Amino acid sequence: MVSNFDGGHVLLLLLGLAAFVLFIAALVSIVRAPRASTAEKVIWVLVVLILPLLGSIVWFVVGKRFATAGDPPAA
């Protein structure tokens, strides 16, 4: 029996898995961001849902820095 599952398929599978983990991590990070308002969180979640890979990368590069900067809000 000959298998068509070669190294290229494994690489694609691993890249897909990494993108999925990044997507889930971004959603969790957005929800747990202490300085972000509810409206900001909703907008970021929508961005990540509409553009999963790009939105997740942008969140970790730009959004998370602003959502967690400074002191946490007073309770």
ChimeraX commands (.cxc) that place a marker at each C-alpha (Angstrom):
marker #1 position 0.00,0.00,0.00 radius 0.5
marker #1 position 1.36,3.41,-1.02 radius 0.5
marker #1 position 0.62,6.45,1.12 radius 0.5
marker #1 position 0.15,9.94,-0.30 radius 0.5
marker #1 position 0.81,11.47,3.13 radius 0.5
marker #1 position 4.30,12.95,2.72 radius 0.5
marker #1 position 6.39,15.64,4.42 radius 0.5
marker #1 position 4.49,18.46,2.72 radius 0.5
marker #1 position 1.23,17.24,4.20 radius 0.5
marker #1 position 2.77,16.99,7.65 radius 0.5
marker #1 position 4.08,20.55,7.33 radius 0.5
marker #1 position 0.65,21.84,6.29 radius 0.5
marker #1 position -0.96,19.98,9.17 radius 0.5
marker #1 position 1.49,21.46,11.68 radius 0.5
marker #1 position 1.04,24.98,10.27 radius 0.5
marker #1 position -2.73,24.61,10.47 radius 0.5
marker #1 position -2.49,23.39,14.05 radius 0.5
marker #1 position -0.20,26.30,14.97 radius 0.5
marker #1 position -2.65,28.78,13.39 radius 0.5
marker #1 position -5.53,27.22,15.34 radius 0.5
marker #1 position -3.61,27.41,18.64 radius 0.5
marker #1 position -2.72,31.06,17.91 radius 0.5
marker #1 position -6.40,31.78,17.16 radius 0.5
marker #1 position -7.59,30.24,20.45 radius 0.5
marker #1 position -4.78,31.94,22.42 radius 0.5
marker #1 position -5.73,35.32,20.93 radius 0.5
marker #1 position -9.39,34.89,21.88 radius 0.5
marker #1 position -8.50,33.91,25.44 radius 0.5
marker #1 position -6.02,36.79,25.71 radius 0.5
marker #1 position -8.58,39.29,24.46 radius 0.5
marker #1 position -11.23,38.16,26.93 radius 0.5
marker #1 position -8.74,38.32,29.82 radius 0.5
marker #1 position -7.23,41.73,28.90 radius 0.5
marker #1 position -7.54,43.80,32.09 radius 0.5
marker #1 position -7.50,47.32,30.60 radius 0.5
marker #1 position -9.70,46.73,27.56 radius 0.5
marker #1 position -13.33,47.86,27.76 radius 0.5
marker #1 position -16.13,45.53,26.77 radius 0.5
marker #1 position -16.57,47.37,23.48 radius 0.5
marker #1 position -12.86,47.04,22.68 radius 0.5
marker #1 position -12.95,43.34,23.49 radius 0.5
marker #1 position -15.98,42.81,21.22 radius 0.5
marker #1 position -14.25,44.63,18.36 radius 0.5
marker #1 position -11.05,42.61,18.79 radius 0.5
marker #1 position -12.98,39.33,18.98 radius 0.5
marker #1 position -14.79,40.24,15.75 radius 0.5
marker #1 position -11.50,41.10,14.05 radius 0.5
marker #1 position -10.00,37.76,15.11 radius 0.5
marker #1 position -13.12,35.85,14.04 radius 0.5
marker #1 position -13.25,37.54,10.62 radius 0.5
marker #1 position -9.49,37.35,9.96 radius 0.5
marker #1 position -8.31,34.46,12.15 radius 0.5
marker #1 position -4.60,34.35,11.35 radius 0.5
marker #1 position -3.99,38.03,10.59 radius 0.5
marker #1 position -6.26,39.24,13.40 radius 0.5
marker #1 position -4.51,37.01,15.93 radius 0.5
marker #1 position -1.08,38.23,14.87 radius 0.5
marker #1 position -2.19,41.88,14.98 radius 0.5
marker #1 position -3.67,41.37,18.46 radius 0.5
marker #1 position -0.41,40.01,19.86 radius 0.5
marker #1 position 1.74,42.61,18.08 radius 0.5
marker #1 position -0.38,45.74,18.62 radius 0.5
marker #1 position -3.59,45.22,20.57 radius 0.5
marker #1 position -2.33,43.36,23.61 radius 0.5
marker #1 position 0.27,46.04,24.32 radius 0.5
marker #1 position -2.42,48.74,24.63 radius 0.5
marker #1 position -4.98,46.54,26.40 radius 0.5
marker #1 position -2.58,45.60,29.20 radius 0.5
marker #1 position -0.51,48.79,29.55 radius 0.5
marker #1 position -0.55,50.75,32.77 radius 0.5
marker #1 position -2.18,49.97,36.07 radius 0.5
marker #1 position -5.30,47.78,36.10 radius 0.5
marker #1 position -8.57,49.67,36.46 radius 0.5
marker #1 position -9.78,50.39,39.99 radius 0.5
marker #1 position -12.44,48.00,41.21 radius 0.5
marker link #1:1,2 radius 0.2
marker link #1:2,3 radius 0.2
marker link #1:3,4 radius 0.2
marker link #1:4,5 radius 0.2
marker link #1:5,6 radius 0.2
marker link #1:6,7 radius 0.2
marker link #1:7,8 radius 0.2
marker link #1:8,9 radius 0.2
marker link #1:9,10 radius 0.2
marker link #1:10,11 radius 0.2
marker link #1:11,12 radius 0.2
marker link #1:12,13 radius 0.2
marker link #1:13,14 radius 0.2
marker link #1:14,15 radius 0.2
marker link #1:15,16 radius 0.2
marker link #1:16,17 radius 0.2
marker link #1:17,18 radius 0.2
marker link #1:18,19 radius 0.2
marker link #1:19,20 radius 0.2
marker link #1:20,21 radius 0.2
marker link #1:21,22 radius 0.2
marker link #1:22,23 radius 0.2
marker link #1:23,24 radius 0.2
marker link #1:24,25 radius 0.2
marker link #1:25,26 radius 0.2
marker link #1:26,27 radius 0.2
marker link #1:27,28 radius 0.2
marker link #1:28,29 radius 0.2
marker link #1:29,30 radius 0.2
marker link #1:30,31 radius 0.2
marker link #1:31,32 radius 0.2
marker link #1:32,33 radius 0.2
marker link #1:33,34 radius 0.2
marker link #1:34,35 radius 0.2
marker link #1:35,36 radius 0.2
marker link #1:36,37 radius 0.2
marker link #1:37,38 radius 0.2
marker link #1:38,39 radius 0.2
marker link #1:39,40 radius 0.2
marker link #1:40,41 radius 0.2
marker link #1:41,42 radius 0.2
marker link #1:42,43 radius 0.2
marker link #1:43,44 radius 0.2
marker link #1:44,45 radius 0.2
marker link #1:45,46 radius 0.2
marker link #1:46,47 radius 0.2
marker link #1:47,48 radius 0.2
marker link #1:48,49 radius 0.2
marker link #1:49,50 radius 0.2
marker link #1:50,51 radius 0.2
marker link #1:51,52 radius 0.2
marker link #1:52,53 radius 0.2
marker link #1:53,54 radius 0.2
marker link #1:54,55 radius 0.2
marker link #1:55,56 radius 0.2
marker link #1:56,57 radius 0.2
marker link #1:57,58 radius 0.2
marker link #1:58,59 radius 0.2
marker link #1:59,60 radius 0.2
marker link #1:60,61 radius 0.2
marker link #1:61,62 radius 0.2
marker link #1:62,63 radius 0.2
marker link #1:63,64 radius 0.2
marker link #1:64,65 radius 0.2
marker link #1:65,66 radius 0.2
marker link #1:66,67 radius 0.2
marker link #1:67,68 radius 0.2
marker link #1:68,69 radius 0.2
marker link #1:69,70 radius 0.2
marker link #1:70,71 radius 0.2
marker link #1:71,72 radius 0.2
marker link #1:72,73 radius 0.2
marker link #1:73,74 radius 0.2
marker link #1:74,75 radius 0.2
view
